[in-house]
Amino acid sequence: MDLELSNKRVVITAGAGGIGRAVAERFAAEGAKVLVCDVDTDAIKNVQASTGIHALNADVSSSEAVAKLFDEVKRLLGGLDILINNAGISGPAKPVEAMRDEEWRSTLAVNLDGSFYCARTAIPLIRQAGGGSIISMSSIAGILPFPLRSPYCTAKYGVIGLTEVLARELGPDNINVNAICPGNVDSPRAERVNLMAAQARGVPVEEIRQAALSQTSMRKLVSVQEIASMILYLCSPHGRIISGQSVVIDGQTNATEF
């Protein structure tokens, strides 16, 4: 299938590694003009050296940093058609009463504020292009409550709310807006979350891994390529009529008690 993404101008936050890098490489392979940002200096150097994709350092939890980022987007890409809000952090794993202010605030700042700042800044550019797409990364934790993950769940629920509002606001401008809700992803970041959960519960990490798999109908992890495939489809002419949706990619999670 020709996704008709050649020469589309794409920004991907946290795009130098993990899901973001997979998405960036897939867009580039389709002929899109891609720019990624990240806070990992080594990853930025690596993606530039190995792919030639524009890669910049930017912390999306800062509105000032986002403004500077999009100044560079205009300079390097000449405009924007597609925004992928991928930046996120896992936050702590602990009960609400043990949560510190800075843990709560930092988790929401990256996961939710960053999506808002980037969307707010990108919208005039996408509108100027005649329309396009905004995809924001939520999570199965934005649909189901995960014990000990209150700031992360709150942020991801918020991303879905922001997505639905933006879809209503921007539909008349030919901009479709969707959220992606991955389940347990086969990635280093997901493994760090497993380790954090194991430590919080005082159990071996293998117990957490097996519990997570047992609570999905398909009994397997989600690959970054499966997520990338859905994102590209939603941003292509084939998926542009789809808007305001929370697209769950998780092998059907049916419980969160682990």
DRENNUGU-734019 format. One line per 4 residues: their letters; for each residue x, y, z of N, C-alpha, C, CB. Coordinates in Angstrom, 1 decimal. Glycine has a CB too. Layout:
N
a = X:Y:Z:X:Y:Z:X:Y:Z:X:Y:Z ~ ...
// end
This chain:
258
mdle = 0.8:-1.2:0.0:0.0:0.0:0.0:0.9:1.3:0.0:-1.0:0.0:1.2 ~ 0.6:2.1:-1.0:1.3:3.4:-1.0:0.6:4.4:0.0:1.3:4.0:-2.4 ~ 1.4:4.8:1.1:0.8:5.6:2.1:0.8:7.1:1.7:1.6:5.4:3.4 ~ 1.3:7.4:0.6:1.3:8.8:0.1:1.8:9.8:1.1:-0.1:9.1:-0.4
lsnk = 2.9:9.5:1.7:3.5:10.4:2.7:4.8:11.1:2.2:3.8:9.6:3.9 ~ 5.1:10.9:0.9:6.3:11.5:0.4:6.3:13.0:0.5:6.5:11.1:-1.1 ~ 7.4:13.6:1.1:7.5:15.1:1.2:6.6:15.7:2.3:7.2:15.8:0.0 ~ 5.9:14.8:3.1:5.2:15.3:4.2:6.2:15.7:5.3:4.2:14.3:4.8
rvvi = 6.0:16.9:5.9:6.9:17.4:7.0:6.4:16.9:8.3:7.0:18.9:6.9 ~ 7.2:16.2:9.0:6.8:15.5:10.3:7.7:15.8:11.4:6.8:14.0:10.0 ~ 7.2:16.1:12.6:7.9:16.3:13.8:7.5:15.2:14.8:7.7:17.7:14.4 ~ 8.5:14.6:15.4:8.3:13.5:16.4:9.1:13.9:17.6:8.7:12.1:15.8
taga = 8.4:14.0:18.7:9.0:14.3:20.0:9.5:13.0:20.6:8.1:15.1:21.0 ~ 10.6:13.1:21.4:11.3:11.9:21.9:11.5:10.9:20.8:10.5:11.3:23.1 ~ 12.0:11.4:19.7:12.1:10.6:18.5:13.5:10.0:18.2:11.7:11.3:17.3 ~ 14.4:10.1:19.1:15.7:9.5:18.9:15.9:8.1:19.4:16.7:10.4:19.6
ggig = 14.9:7.5:20.0:15.0:6.2:20.5:13.6:5.5:20.7:15.7:6.1:21.8 ~ 13.6:4.2:20.9:12.3:3.5:21.2:11.3:3.7:20.1:11.8:4.0:22.5 ~ 10.0:3.9:20.6:8.9:4.0:19.7:9.1:5.2:18.7:7.6:4.2:20.4 ~ 9.6:6.3:19.3:9.8:7.5:18.5:10.7:7.3:17.3:10.3:8.6:19.3
rava = 11.8:6.6:17.6:12.8:6.3:16.5:12.2:5.4:15.4:14.1:5.8:17.0 ~ 11.5:4.4:15.9:10.8:3.5:14.9:9.9:4.3:14.0:10.1:2.4:15.6 ~ 9.1:5.1:14.6:8.2:6.0:13.8:8.9:6.9:12.8:7.3:6.8:14.7 ~ 10.0:7.5:13.3:10.8:8.4:12.5:11.3:7.7:11.3:11.9:9.0:13.3
erfa = 11.9:6.5:11.5:12.5:5.8:10.4:11.5:5.3:9.4:13.3:4.6:11.0 ~ 10.3:5.0:9.9:9.2:4.5:9.0:8.7:5.7:8.1:8.1:3.9:9.7 ~ 8.6:6.9:8.7:8.2:8.1:7.9:9.3:8.4:6.9:7.9:9.3:8.9 ~ 10.5:8.3:7.3:11.6:8.7:6.4:11.6:7.7:5.2:13.0:8.6:7.2
aega = 11.4:6.4:5.5:11.4:5.4:4.5:10.3:5.6:3.5:11.2:4.0:5.1 ~ 9.2:6.3:3.9:8.1:6.6:3.0:8.3:7.9:2.2:6.8:6.8:3.8 ~ 9.5:8.5:2.5:9.9:9.8:1.7:9.5:11.0:2.4:9.2:9.7:0.4 ~ 9.1:11.0:3.7:8.7:12.2:4.4:10.0:12.9:4.9:7.8:11.8:5.7
kvlv = 9.8:14.2:5.2:10.8:15.0:5.7:10.6:15.1:7.2:10.8:16.5:5.1 ~ 11.6:14.5:7.9:11.4:14.2:9.4:12.3:15.0:10.2:11.5:12.7:9.7 ~ 11.8:15.5:11.3:12.6:16.1:12.4:12.2:15.5:13.7:12.5:17.7:12.4 ~ 13.2:15.1:14.5:12.9:14.6:15.8:13.6:15.5:16.9:13.4:13.1:16.0
cdvd = 13.0:15.5:18.0:13.7:16.1:19.2:13.8:15.1:20.3:12.9:17.4:19.7 ~ 14.7:15.3:21.2:14.9:14.4:22.3:15.7:15.1:23.4:15.6:13.1:21.9 ~ 15.8:14.5:24.6:16.7:15.1:25.6:17.9:14.2:25.8:15.9:15.2:26.9 ~ 18.0:13.1:25.1:19.1:12.2:25.2:20.2:12.6:24.2:18.7:10.7:25.0
tdai = 21.2:13.2:24.6:22.3:13.7:23.7:22.9:12.6:22.9:23.3:14.5:24.5 ~ 23.2:11.5:23.5:23.9:10.4:22.8:22.9:9.9:21.7:24.3:9.3:23.7 ~ 21.6:9.7:22.0:20.7:9.2:21.1:20.5:10.2:19.9:19.3:8.9:21.8 ~ 20.5:11.5:20.2:20.4:12.5:19.2:21.6:12.3:18.2:20.4:13.9:19.8
knvq = 22.8:12.2:18.7:23.9:12.0:17.8:23.8:10.8:17.0:25.2:12.0:18.7 ~ 23.3:9.7:17.6:23.2:8.4:17.0:22.3:8.4:15.8:22.9:7.3:17.9 ~ 21.1:9.0:16.0:20.1:9.0:15.0:20.5:9.9:13.8:18.7:9.5:15.6 ~ 21.2:11.0:14.1:21.7:11.9:13.1:22.7:11.1:12.2:22.3:13.2:13.6
astg = 23.7:10.5:12.9:24.8:9.8:12.2:24.3:8.6:11.4:25.8:9.4:13.2 ~ 23.3:7.9:11.9:22.9:6.6:11.3:21.8:6.8:10.3:22.5:5.6:12.3 ~ 21.0:7.8:10.4:19.8:8.0:9.5:19.8:9.3:8.7:18.6:7.9:10.3 ~ 20.5:10.3:9.2:20.5:11.6:8.5:19.2:12.4:8.8:20.6:11.4:7.0
ihal = 18.4:11.9:9.7:17.2:12.6:10.1:17.6:13.8:11.0:16.2:11.7:10.9 ~ 17.0:15.0:10.8:17.2:16.1:11.6:16.9:15.8:13.1:16.4:17.4:11.2 ~ 17.8:16.0:14.0:17.6:15.7:15.4:18.1:16.8:16.3:18.3:14.3:15.8 ~ 17.2:17.3:17.2:17.5:18.5:18.0:17.3:18.1:19.5:16.7:19.7:17.6
nadv = 17.9:18.9:20.3:17.7:18.7:21.8:16.6:19.7:22.2:19.0:19.0:22.6 ~ 15.5:19.1:22.8:14.4:19.9:23.3:13.7:19.2:24.4:13.5:20.3:22.1 ~ 13.4:19.9:25.4:12.6:19.4:26.6:11.2:20.0:26.4:13.2:19.8:27.9 ~ 10.3:19.1:26.0:8.9:19.6:25.6:8.1:20.0:26.9:8.2:18.5:24.9
ssse = 8.6:19.7:28.1:7.9:20.2:29.3:8.1:21.7:29.5:8.4:19.4:30.5 ~ 8.9:22.3:28.7:9.1:23.8:28.8:8.5:24.4:27.6:10.6:24.1:28.8 ~ 7.6:25.3:27.8:7.0:26.0:26.6:8.0:26.9:25.9:5.8:26.9:27.1 ~ 9.0:27.4:26.6:10.0:28.2:25.9:10.8:27.3:25.0:10.9:28.9:26.9
avak = 11.2:26.1:25.4:11.9:25.1:24.6:11.1:24.7:23.4:12.4:23.9:25.4 ~ 9.8:24.5:23.6:9.0:24.2:22.5:8.9:25.3:21.4:7.5:23.8:23.0 ~ 8.8:26.5:21.9:8.8:27.6:20.9:10.1:27.7:20.1:8.6:29.0:21.7 ~ 11.2:27.4:20.7:12.5:27.4:20.0:12.6:26.2:19.1:13.7:27.3:21.0
lfde = 12.0:25.1:19.5:12.0:23.9:18.6:11.2:24.2:17.3:11.3:22.7:19.4 ~ 10.1:24.8:17.4:9.3:25.1:16.2:9.8:26.2:15.4:7.9:25.4:16.6 ~ 10.7:27.1:16.0:11.4:28.0:15.1:12.3:27.2:14.2:12.2:29.0:16.0 ~ 13.0:26.2:14.8:13.8:25.3:14.0:13.1:24.5:13.0:14.7:24.4:14.9
vkrl = 11.9:24.1:13.3:11.0:23.3:12.4:10.7:24.2:11.2:9.7:22.9:13.1 ~ 10.4:25.4:11.4:10.1:26.3:10.3:11.3:26.5:9.4:9.6:27.7:10.8 ~ 12.5:26.6:10.1:13.7:26.9:9.3:14.1:25.7:8.5:14.8:27.3:10.3 ~ 14.1:24.5:9.1:14.6:23.3:8.5:13.6:22.6:7.6:15.1:22.3:9.6
lggl = 12.3:22.6:8.0:11.3:21.9:7.2:10.5:22.8:6.3:10.4:21.1:8.1 ~ 10.5:24.1:6.7:9.7:25.1:5.9:8.2:25.0:6.2:9.9:24.8:4.5 ~ 7.8:24.3:7.2:6.4:24.2:7.6:6.1:22.8:8.3:5.5:24.4:6.4 ~ 4.9:22.5:8.4:4.6:21.2:9.1:3.2:20.7:8.6:4.5:21.5:10.6
dili = 3.2:19.3:8.4:2.0:18.6:8.1:1.6:17.7:9.2:2.2:17.8:6.8 ~ 2.5:17.1:10.0:2.2:16.0:10.9:3.0:16.2:12.2:2.5:14.7:10.3 ~ 2.3:16.2:13.3:2.9:16.2:14.7:2.7:14.9:15.4:2.4:17.4:15.5 ~ 3.8:14.3:15.9:3.6:13.1:16.7:4.1:13.4:18.1:4.5:11.9:16.1
nnag = 3.2:13.5:19.0:3.5:13.8:20.4:3.9:12.5:21.1:2.4:14.5:21.2 ~ 5.1:12.2:21.1:5.6:10.9:21.6:6.3:11.0:23.0:6.5:10.2:20.6 ~ 6.7:12.1:23.4:7.5:12.3:24.6:6.7:11.9:25.8:8.0:13.7:24.7 ~ 7.4:11.1:26.7:6.8:10.7:27.9:7.8:10.1:28.9:5.6:9.8:27.6
isgp = 7.4:10.2:30.2:8.2:9.5:31.2:7.3:8.6:32.0:9.0:10.5:32.1 ~ 7.9:7.6:32.6:7.1:6.6:33.3:6.6:7.1:34.7:7.9:5.3:33.6 ~ 7.3:8.0:35.3:6.9:8.5:36.6:7.2:7.4:37.7:5.5:8.9:36.6 ~ 6.9:7.7:38.9:7.2:6.8:40.0:6.1:5.7:40.1:7.2:7.5:41.3
akpv = 6.5:4.6:40.9:5.5:3.6:41.2:5.4:3.5:42.8:6.0:2.2:40.7 ~ 4.4:4.2:43.3:4.2:4.2:44.7:2.8:4.7:45.0:5.2:5.2:45.4 ~ 2.3:4.5:46.3:1.0:4.9:46.6:0.8:6.4:46.6:0.6:4.3:48.0 ~ -0.4:6.8:46.4:-0.7:8.3:46.3:-0.2:9.0:47.5:-2.2:8.5:46.1
eamr = -0.3:8.5:48.7:0.0:9.2:49.9:1.6:9.3:50.1:-0.5:8.5:51.2 ~ 2.3:8.5:49.3:3.8:8.6:49.3:4.3:9.5:48.2:4.4:7.2:49.3 ~ 3.5:10.0:47.3:3.9:10.7:46.2:4.4:12.1:46.6:2.8:10.8:45.1 ~ 5.5:12.5:46.1:6.1:13.8:46.3:5.6:14.8:45.2:7.6:13.8:46.4
deew = 5.5:16.1:45.6:5.0:17.1:44.6:5.8:17.0:43.3:5.1:18.5:45.3 ~ 7.1:17.0:43.4:7.9:17.0:42.2:7.7:15.8:41.3:9.4:17.2:42.6 ~ 7.4:14.6:41.9:7.2:13.4:41.1:5.9:13.6:40.4:7.1:12.2:42.0 ~ 4.8:14.1:41.0:3.6:14.3:40.4:3.7:15.3:39.2:2.5:14.8:41.4
rstl = 4.3:16.5:39.6:4.4:17.6:38.6:5.3:17.2:37.4:5.0:18.8:39.3 ~ 6.4:16.6:37.6:7.3:16.2:36.5:6.7:15.2:35.5:8.6:15.7:37.0 ~ 5.9:14.3:36.1:5.3:13.3:35.2:4.2:13.9:34.3:4.6:12.2:36.1 ~ 3.4:14.8:34.9:2.4:15.5:34.1:3.0:16.5:33.2:1.4:16.2:35.0
avnl = 4.1:17.1:33.6:4.8:18.1:32.7:5.2:17.5:31.4:5.9:18.7:33.5 ~ 5.9:16.4:31.4:6.4:15.8:30.2:5.2:15.1:29.4:7.5:14.7:30.5 ~ 4.4:14.3:30.1:3.4:13.5:29.4:2.2:14.3:28.9:2.9:12.4:30.3 ~ 1.8:15.3:29.6:0.6:16.1:29.3:0.9:17.5:28.8:-0.4:16.1:30.4
dgsf = 1.6:18.2:29.6:2.0:19.6:29.2:2.7:19.6:27.9:2.8:20.3:30.3 ~ 3.6:18.7:27.7:4.4:18.7:26.5:3.5:18.5:25.3:5.4:17.6:26.6 ~ 2.5:17.6:25.4:1.6:17.4:24.3:0.8:18.7:24.0:0.6:16.2:24.6 ~ 0.4:19.4:25.0:-0.3:20.6:24.9:0.5:21.7:24.2:-0.9:21.1:26.2
ycar = 1.8:21.9:24.8:2.6:22.9:24.2:2.9:22.7:22.7:3.9:23.0:25.0 ~ 3.2:21.4:22.4:3.6:21.1:21.0:2.4:21.3:20.1:4.1:19.7:20.9 ~ 1.2:20.8:20.5:0.0:20.9:19.7:-0.3:22.4:19.5:-1.2:20.2:20.3 ~ -0.3:23.2:20.6:-0.6:24.6:20.5:0.3:25.3:19.5:-0.5:25.3:21.8
taip = 1.5:25.0:19.5:2.5:25.7:18.6:2.4:25.1:17.2:3.9:25.5:19.1 ~ 2.1:23.8:17.0:2.1:23.2:15.7:0.8:23.6:14.9:2.2:21.7:15.8 ~ -0.3:23.8:15.6:-1.6:23.9:14.9:-1.6:25.0:13.8:-2.7:24.3:15.9 ~ -1.1:26.2:14.1:-1.0:27.2:13.0:-0.3:26.8:11.8:-0.5:28.5:13.5
lirq = 0.8:26.0:12.0:1.6:25.5:10.8:0.9:24.5:10.0:2.9:25.0:11.3 ~ 0.2:23.6:10.7:-0.5:22.5:10.0:-1.7:23.1:9.3:-1.0:21.4:11.0 ~ -2.4:24.1:10.0:-3.5:24.8:9.3:-3.0:25.5:8.0:-4.2:25.8:10.3 ~ -1.9:26.1:8.1:-1.3:26.8:7.0:-1.0:25.9:5.8:0.0:27.6:7.4
aggg = -0.7:24.6:6.2:-0.4:23.6:5.2:-1.6:23.1:4.5:0.4:22.5:5.8 ~ -2.8:23.5:5.0:-4.0:23.0:4.4:-4.6:21.8:5.1:-3.8:22.7:2.9 ~ -4.0:21.4:6.2:-4.5:20.3:7.0:-3.4:19.3:7.2:-5.7:19.6:6.3 ~ -3.7:18.3:8.1:-2.7:17.3:8.4:-3.2:16.5:9.6:-1.4:18.0:8.7
siis = -2.2:16.0:10.4:-2.5:15.1:11.5:-1.7:15.4:12.7:-2.2:13.7:11.0 ~ -2.4:15.2:13.9:-1.7:15.2:15.2:-2.0:13.9:15.9:-2.2:16.4:16.1 ~ -1.0:13.2:16.2:-1.1:12.0:17.0:-0.4:12.2:18.3:-0.4:10.8:16.2 ~ -1.0:11.8:19.4:-0.4:11.9:20.8:-0.4:10.5:21.4:-1.2:12.9:21.6
mssi = 0.7:10.3:22.1:0.9:9.0:22.7:0.2:8.9:24.1:2.4:8.6:22.8 ~ -0.9:8.2:24.2:-1.5:7.9:25.5:-1.0:6.6:25.9:-3.0:8.0:25.5 ~ -1.8:5.7:26.4:-1.4:4.4:26.9:-2.7:3.6:27.3:-0.4:4.5:28.2 ~ -2.5:2.3:27.5:-3.6:1.6:28.1:-3.9:2.1:29.5:-3.3:0.0:28.1
agil = -2.8:2.7:30.1:-3.0:3.3:31.4:-3.8:4.6:31.3:-1.6:3.6:32.0 ~ -4.2:5.1:30.1:-5.1:6.2:30.0:-6.5:5.7:29.9:-4.7:7.0:28.8 ~ -6.7:4.4:29.9:-8.1:3.8:29.8:-8.4:3.0:31.0:-8.2:3.0:28.5 ~ -7.4:2.3:31.5:-7.6:1.4:32.7:-6.7:1.9:33.8:-7.2:-0.1:32.4
pfpl = -7.2:1.9:35.1:-6.4:2.4:36.2:-5.3:1.4:36.6:-7.3:2.7:37.4 ~ -4.1:1.8:36.7:-3.0:1.0:37.1:-2.6:1.4:38.6:-1.7:1.1:36.2 ~ -2.7:0.5:39.5:-2.3:0.8:40.9:-0.9:1.2:41.0:-2.5:-0.4:41.8 ~ -0.6:2.2:41.9:0.7:2.7:42.1:1.3:3.6:41.0:1.7:1.6:42.4
rspy = 0.4:4.0:40.0:0.9:4.8:38.9:0.0:6.0:38.7:0.9:3.9:37.6 ~ -0.4:6.6:39.8:-1.4:7.7:39.7:-1.0:8.9:38.8:-1.7:8.2:41.1 ~ 0.3:9.4:38.9:0.6:10.5:38.0:0.6:10.1:36.5:1.9:11.2:38.4 ~ 1.1:9.0:36.2:1.2:8.5:34.8:-0.2:8.3:34.3:2.0:7.2:34.7
ctak = -1.0:7.6:35.0:-2.4:7.4:34.5:-3.1:8.7:34.4:-3.2:6.5:35.5 ~ -3.0:9.6:35.3:-3.7:10.9:35.2:-3.2:11.6:33.9:-3.4:11.7:36.4 ~ -1.9:11.6:33.7:-1.4:12.3:32.5:-2.0:11.6:31.2:0.1:12.3:32.5 ~ -2.0:10.3:31.2:-2.4:9.6:30.0:-3.9:9.7:29.7:-2.0:8.2:30.0
ygvi = -4.7:9.7:30.8:-6.1:10.0:30.7:-6.3:11.5:30.1:-6.9:9.9:32.1 ~ -5.5:12.4:30.6:-5.5:13.8:30.1:-5.2:13.9:28.6:-4.6:14.6:30.9 ~ -4.2:13.1:28.2:-3.9:13.1:26.7:-5.1:12.7:25.9:-2.7:12.2:26.5 ~ -5.9:11.8:26.4:-7.1:11.4:25.6:-8.1:12.5:25.6:-7.7:10.1:26.2
glte = -8.3:13.2:26.8:-9.2:14.3:26.8:-8.8:15.4:25.9:-9.3:14.8:28.2 ~ -7.5:15.7:25.9:-6.9:16.8:25.0:-7.2:16.4:23.5:-5.4:17.0:25.2 ~ -6.9:15.1:23.2:-7.1:14.6:21.9:-8.5:14.8:21.4:-6.7:13.1:21.8 ~ -9.5:14.5:22.2:-10.9:14.6:21.8:-11.3:16.0:21.6:-11.8:13.9:22.8
vlar = -10.8:16.9:22.5:-11.2:18.3:22.3:-10.5:18.9:21.0:-10.7:19.1:23.5 ~ -9.3:18.6:20.8:-8.6:19.0:19.6:-9.3:18.5:18.3:-7.1:18.6:19.6 ~ -9.7:17.3:18.3:-10.4:16.7:17.2:-11.6:17.5:16.8:-10.7:15.2:17.4 ~ -12.4:17.9:17.8:-13.6:18.7:17.6:-13.2:20.1:17.1:-14.4:18.8:18.9
elgp = -12.2:20.7:17.7:-11.8:22.0:17.3:-11.2:22.1:15.9:-10.8:22.6:18.3 ~ -10.4:21.0:15.5:-9.6:21.1:14.3:-10.2:20.4:13.1:-8.3:20.6:14.6 ~ -11.2:19.6:13.3:-11.8:18.9:12.2:-12.2:19.8:11.0:-13.1:18.2:12.6 ~ -12.8:21.0:11.2:-13.1:21.9:10.1:-11.9:22.4:9.4:-13.9:23.1:10.7
dnin = -10.7:22.3:10.0:-9.5:22.7:9.3:-8.8:21.5:8.6:-8.5:23.3:10.3 ~ -9.5:20.4:8.4:-8.9:19.3:7.8:-7.7:18.7:8.5:-8.5:19.6:6.3 ~ -7.8:18.7:9.9:-6.8:18.1:10.7:-7.4:17.0:11.5:-6.1:19.2:11.7 ~ -6.9:15.8:11.4:-7.4:14.7:12.2:-6.5:14.5:13.4:-7.5:13.4:11.4
vnai = -7.1:14.2:14.5:-6.3:14.1:15.8:-6.7:12.8:16.5:-6.6:15.4:16.7 ~ -5.7:12.0:16.8:-5.9:10.8:17.5:-4.9:10.5:18.6:-5.9:9.6:16.5 ~ -5.3:9.6:19.5:-4.4:9.1:20.5:-4.1:7.6:20.3:-5.0:9.3:21.9 ~ -2.8:7.3:20.5:-2.4:5.9:20.5:-2.3:5.4:21.9:-1.1:5.7:19.7
cpgn = -2.8:4.2:22.2:-2.8:3.6:23.5:-2.1:2.3:23.5:-4.2:3.5:24.1 ~ -0.8:2.2:23.6:-0.1:0.9:23.6:-0.3:0.2:24.9:1.4:1.1:23.3 ~ -0.2:-1.1:24.8:-0.2:-1.9:26.0:1.3:-2.1:26.5:-0.9:-3.2:25.8 ~ 1.6:-3.4:26.8:3.0:-3.7:27.3:3.9:-3.8:26.1:2.9:-5.0:28.2
vdsp = 4.8:-2.9:25.9:5.6:-2.8:24.7:6.9:-3.5:24.9:5.8:-1.3:24.3 ~ 7.4:-4.2:23.9:8.7:-4.8:23.9:9.7:-3.8:23.7:8.7:-6.0:22.8 ~ 10.2:-3.2:24.7:11.2:-2.1:24.6:11.9:-2.0:25.9:10.5:-0.8:24.3 ~ 13.1:-1.3:25.9:13.9:-1.1:27.1:13.1:-0.3:28.2:15.2:-0.4:26.8
raer = 12.4:0.7:27.7:11.6:1.5:28.7:10.6:0.7:29.4:10.9:2.7:27.9 ~ 9.9:-0.2:28.7:8.9:-1.1:29.3:9.5:-2.0:30.3:8.1:-1.9:28.3 ~ 10.7:-2.5:30.0:11.4:-3.3:31.0:11.8:-2.5:32.2:12.7:-3.9:30.3 ~ 12.2:-1.3:32.1:12.4:-0.4:33.2:11.2:-0.3:34.1:13.0:1.0:32.8
vnlm = 10.0:-0.2:33.5:8.8:-0.1:34.2:8.5:-1.4:35.0:7.6:0.2:33.3 ~ 8.8:-2.5:34.3:8.6:-3.8:35.0:9.5:-3.9:36.2:9.0:-4.9:34.0 ~ 10.8:-3.5:36.1:11.7:-3.5:37.2:11.2:-2.6:38.4:13.1:-3.0:36.8 ~ 10.7:-1.4:38.0:10.2:-0.5:39.0:9.0:-1.1:39.7:9.8:0.9:38.3
aaqa = 8.1:-1.7:39.0:6.9:-2.4:39.6:7.3:-3.5:40.5:6.0:-2.9:38.5 ~ 8.4:-4.3:40.1:8.8:-5.4:40.9:9.4:-4.9:42.2:9.9:-6.2:40.2 ~ 10.2:-3.8:42.1:10.8:-3.2:43.4:9.7:-2.7:44.3:11.8:-2.1:43.0 ~ 8.7:-2.0:43.7:7.6:-1.5:44.5:6.8:-2.5:45.2:6.7:-0.6:43.6
rgvp = 6.7:-3.7:44.7:5.9:-4.8:45.2:6.8:-5.8:46.0:5.1:-5.5:44.2 ~ 8.1:-5.7:45.8:9.0:-6.7:46.5:8.9:-8.1:45.9:8.7:-6.7:47.9 ~ 8.7:-8.2:44.6:8.7:-9.5:44.0:9.7:-9.5:42.8:7.2:-9.7:43.4 ~ 10.0:-10.7:42.3:10.9:-10.9:41.2:10.4:-10.2:40.0:11.3:-12.3:41.0
veei = 11.2:-9.6:39.1:10.7:-9.0:37.9:10.0:-9.9:37.0:11.9:-8.3:37.2 ~ 10.5:-11.2:37.0:9.8:-12.2:36.1:8.3:-12.4:36.4:10.6:-13.5:36.2 ~ 8.0:-12.2:37.7:6.6:-12.3:38.1:5.8:-11.2:37.5:6.5:-12.3:39.7 ~ 6.4:-10.0:37.5:5.7:-8.9:36.8:5.5:-9.1:35.4:6.4:-7.6:37.1
rqaa = 6.6:-9.6:34.7:6.5:-9.8:33.2:5.4:-10.8:32.9:7.8:-10.4:32.7 ~ 5.3:-11.9:33.7:4.4:-13.0:33.4:2.9:-12.5:33.7:4.7:-14.2:34.2 ~ 2.8:-11.7:34.8:1.5:-11.2:35.1:1.0:-10.3:34.1:1.5:-10.5:36.5 ~ 1.8:-9.5:33.5:1.4:-8.5:32.5:0.9:-9.3:31.2:2.5:-7.6:32.1
lsqt = 1.7:-10.3:30.8:1.3:-11.1:29.7:0.0:-11.9:29.9:2.5:-12.1:29.3 ~ -0.1:-12.4:31.1:-1.3:-13.2:31.4:-2.6:-12.4:31.4:-1.2:-13.9:32.8 ~ -2.5:-11.1:31.5:-3.6:-10.2:31.6:-4.0:-9.6:30.2:-3.4:-9.1:32.5 ~ -3.3:-10.2:29.1:-3.7:-9.8:27.8:-4.2:-11.1:27.1:-2.5:-9.2:27.0
smrk = -5.2:-10.9:26.3:-5.8:-12.1:25.6:-4.8:-12.7:24.6:-7.0:-11.7:24.8 ~ -4.0:-11.9:24.0:-3.1:-12.5:23.0:-1.8:-13.0:23.5:-2.8:-11.5:21.9 ~ -1.5:-12.7:24.8:-0.4:-13.3:25.5:1.0:-12.9:24.8:-0.5:-14.8:25.6 ~ 1.1:-11.7:24.3:2.4:-11.3:23.8:2.5:-9.8:23.9:2.5:-11.7:22.3
lvsv = 3.8:-9.3:23.8:4.1:-7.9:23.9:3.8:-7.2:22.5:5.6:-7.7:24.2 ~ 3.6:-5.9:22.6:3.4:-5.1:21.4:4.8:-4.7:20.9:2.5:-3.9:21.8 ~ 5.0:-4.8:19.6:6.2:-4.3:19.0:6.2:-2.8:18.6:6.6:-5.2:17.8 ~ 7.3:-2.2:18.6:7.3:-0.8:18.2:6.9:-0.6:16.8:8.7:-0.2:18.4
qeia = 7.2:-1.6:15.9:6.8:-1.5:14.5:5.3:-1.6:14.4:7.4:-2.7:13.7 ~ 4.6:-2.4:15.2:3.1:-2.4:15.2:2.5:-1.0:15.5:2.6:-3.5:16.2 ~ 3.1:-0.3:16.5:2.7:1.0:16.8:3.0:2.0:15.7:3.4:1.5:18.1 ~ 4.2:1.9:15.1:4.5:2.8:14.0:3.6:2.6:12.8:6.0:2.5:13.6
smil = 3.2:1.3:12.5:2.4:1.1:11.4:1.0:1.8:11.5:2.1:-0.5:11.2 ~ 0.5:1.7:12.7:-0.8:2.4:13.0:-0.7:3.9:12.8:-1.4:2.0:14.3 ~ 0.4:4.5:13.4:0.6:5.9:13.3:0.7:6.4:11.9:1.8:6.3:14.1 ~ 1.5:5.7:11.1:1.6:6.1:9.7:0.3:6.0:8.9:2.6:5.2:8.9
ylcs = -0.5:4.9:9.2:-1.8:4.8:8.6:-2.7:5.9:8.9:-2.5:3.4:9.0 ~ -2.8:6.3:10.2:-3.7:7.4:10.6:-3.3:8.7:10.0:-3.7:7.5:12.1 ~ -2.0:8.9:9.7:-1.5:10.1:9.1:-1.6:10.1:7.6:-0.1:10.4:9.5 ~ -1.8:9.0:7.0:-1.9:8.9:5.5:-3.3:9.2:5.0:-1.5:7.5:5.1
phgr = -3.5:9.5:3.7:-4.8:9.7:3.2:-5.8:8.6:3.5:-4.8:10.0:1.7 ~ -5.3:7.3:3.7:-6.1:6.2:3.9:-6.8:6.3:5.3:-5.3:4.9:3.8 ~ -6.2:6.9:6.2:-6.7:7.0:7.6:-7.1:8.4:8.1:-5.7:6.5:8.5 ~ -7.1:9.3:7.2:-7.4:10.7:7.6:-8.8:11.0:8.0:-7.1:11.6:6.4
iisg = -9.8:10.1:7.7:-11.2:10.3:8.1:-11.3:9.8:9.6:-12.1:9.5:7.2 ~ -10.3:9.1:10.1:-10.4:8.7:11.5:-9.9:9.8:12.4:-9.5:7.4:11.7 ~ -10.7:10.2:13.3:-10.3:11.4:14.2:-11.1:11.3:15.5:-10.6:12.7:13.5 ~ -10.4:11.8:16.5:-11.0:11.8:17.9:-11.0:10.5:18.6:-12.4:12.3:17.8
qsvv = -10.2:9.5:18.1:-10.2:8.2:18.6:-9.0:7.9:19.5:-10.2:7.2:17.4 ~ -9.2:7.0:20.4:-8.1:6.4:21.2:-7.9:5.0:20.7:-8.5:6.4:22.8 ~ -6.8:4.8:19.9:-6.6:3.5:19.2:-5.7:2.7:20.1:-5.9:3.8:17.8 ~ -6.3:1.6:20.6:-5.6:0.7:21.6:-4.9:-0.4:20.8:-6.7:0.1:22.6
idgq = -3.6:-0.5:21.1:-2.7:-1.5:20.5:-2.1:-2.3:21.6:-1.6:-0.9:19.6 ~ -2.8:-3.4:22.1:-2.3:-4.0:23.3:-2.6:-5.5:23.4:-3.0:-3.4:24.5 ~ -3.1:-6.1:22.4:-3.5:-7.6:22.5:-4.6:-7.8:23.4:-2.3:-8.3:22.9 ~ -5.4:-6.8:23.7:-6.6:-6.8:24.6:-6.2:-7.1:26.0:-7.6:-7.9:24.2
tnat = -5.8:-6.0:26.7:-5.6:-6.0:28.2:-6.9:-6.1:28.9:-4.8:-4.8:28.6 ~ -7.1:-7.1:29.8:-8.3:-7.3:30.5:-8.2:-7.1:32.0:-8.9:-8.6:30.1 ~ -7.1:-6.7:32.5:-6.9:-6.5:33.9:-5.6:-5.7:34.1:-6.9:-7.8:34.7 ~ -5.5:-5.1:35.3:-4.3:-4.3:35.6:-3.8:-4.6:37.0:-4.6:-2.8:35.4
ef = -4.2:-5.7:37.5:-3.8:-6.0:38.9:-2.5:-6.7:38.9:-4.9:-6.8:39.6 ~ -1.4:-6.0:38.8:-0.1:-6.7:39.0:0.9:-5.7:39.5:0.5:-7.3:37.6
// end
